[in-house]
Amino acid sequence: MDAFFASVELLRYPQLKGLPVVIGGARRHEDDLLARARERHPGRDWSRATLADIPLDVFPRLSSYVGRGVITTATYEARQFGVGSAMGLMKAAKRCPDCILLPVDFDEVRRLSRLFKQAIREIAPVMQDRGIDEVYIDLTDVPGVEEEGGQVLAGRIQRRIFEATRLTCSIGVAPNKLLAKLASEFNKPNGI
């Protein structure tokens, strides 16, 4: 999956698309961003507001982070600043202080992980689970593989995953797992 943890949050906060965002730090207990939005923008009617209505100035930035947390993942926009997975948040704050920091919502990540894997099994039932955001798929006995080829099936899998989750993924098609893993890194996001 492409920047999975960050992509999950961008579904919740579409106003952050195209911005440098990192996921990490403290675990989400309760979303208090709407409460902060009400405080910072008291003249606005918040009675029907959703998370997508939260103004950008309400989101916490890396510049104000203090602690020993690490990045779970970063959007591609944040990666342009040299910020990435497993990096300490304090180090990332030096590289991109205006980067938005969001905590991990493990429940939502697990829910979307189950959905994308189920979408794959509908097309290619032989799958090896490699974690919350990665799988290996055996296309050998999938109907149509001989006529359509692996790239066509990969495109069908991508479309099915997007229909099920609204998330993108990158798929490497190769005769073995190592080459498929390497190939999946090309043309991210949403590459084949």
N, C-alpha and C positions, 0 to 999 in steps of 0.2 A: 504494500500500500504506500502511496506517496505521502511523505511527512504525516504519518497517520494520526498521531496525537494532536498535532496542530490542525490538521484537516477536520478532525472531529469538532474542535472548538470553533472553527470557521463556519461550520453549519449552524452553530448556536449564535455566533456573532458575525454575520455576513458583512457588517460595516468594517471589519478588520482585513478583508481580502485585499491583497496587494500591499500590505504593510508588513514591516518586520515584527514578527511575533515569536516568542519562545514559550514553551510549556515546561514547567518545572516548579521547583520549590515546594511549598507546603501543599498538603492534600486538601482538596476542596471539601469544606464542611457545609457551607451554605452560601449561596450566591448573594453577596451583599452589594453587587454593583448597582442594582436598581435603587437601593437605599442611598448609596453615594450619589447617584444621579439626581435623586430628589433633593438632596442637600445642596449640591452644586448648582442646580437649575430649579430653584423654588417656584419661579413664575410659570413653569410649564405644566400642562395637565398630564400627569403620570397615571391616571386611573386605568387606562387601557394599554399602557406601555408594555412592550415585550423586551426581551434581552437585545433584540435587533435594533431597538430604539435608543440604546444607551449611547450618549455622545462620546467621542474619542477621548476627550479630556478627563473622563472618569476612570479610564483603565490605568492600572499601575504600570509604571515604567521601570526598566532595569536600573536606571540611575538612582532610584530610591531603595533598591534591594540591599538588605544587609543579612548575611547568613552564609551557610555553607552548602546550600542546595546546588543541584546540578540540572542541566537542561535535559529533558526527556527527548524533545525534538524541537526543531525550528522550522519556520516557513522558509521557502526558497528565497524570499526577500531578505530575511535575517541572515541566511547563509552567505549572501553577498558581502556581508561585513566580517566574515570569518567566524561566525557564531554557529555552533552545531551541537549535536547530541553528545552527551557525557561531559561537556565543558562546564566548568564551575560558573555559576551565575555572576559572581563578582568579576571574574575575568571577562565574561560576555558583556557586562555592564561597561567595561572600559572600551570595548570595541564598538558597542552600539547602545549608548545610554538611553536613547529614545525608543528602544525596542519595547514592545508591550509584553508584559509578563502575565501569564495565566497559569493557574494550578491545573493539575491533572484531574479529570473527572473519570475515575476508573470504571465506574458503573456504565457510563455511556460508551467508553472505549470498548469494554467487554461486549456490550450489546451490539455495537456495530461490527466488531470482530466476528461474532457469531453470524450476523447477517451476511457479511461478505463471503464467509466460508460456505454457508448454505447456498448462496448464489452460484458459487463455483461447482459445488456437488450436483446441482441441477443439470449442469452441462458435462462435467467430467468427475465422476464419482470417486476415482482413485486419486487421493490427495494425501500428501504428507504434511502435517501441521508443523510449522517451524517457529511458532510463537504467536503473539497476539496480532501481528501485522504481516506475516510472511508464510507462504506455503509453497510446496512443490506439487505440480500437477502432472500426472501421467496421462498424456493424450493418446497413447498407443491404441487403445481399444475404443476410443470415442467415435461414435457413428459420424461419418463424414470426414474423418481426418485424412483419408486417402484422397478423396476428391477435392476437398477444400484446402487442406494443408494446415499446418500449425499456426501460421500467422492469422489466417481467417478465423480459426477457433479462438485464438487469443483475443482478437477484436470482439468476438461474440461474448467472451467471458468478461472483458472490460465493460461492455455495454450492460450486461446483466448485473454486474457489481454496482455500476452507477445507478441503475434503476432501483436496486434494493437499498442503496445506502446514500446516494448522491455524492459519493467519494470516487476519486480516481485511483488507478493503480498502474504500475509499469510491469510489463510481462516480458521475460526473456524466453525465446523459443530456441531450444538447442537439444542435441542428442544426449546430454547428461546434465546433472545438477550443477556442477561447477560452472560450465559454460552458460547455462540458463541464468544462474545468479549473476554472473558478470554481465550478460546481455541485458538483464533487467535494469541495470544502472544507467544504460544509455538512453538518451532522449527523455529524461525525466522532466516534468511529470507526464503521466499518461502515455508513455511510449511503449512501442512493441519492437 
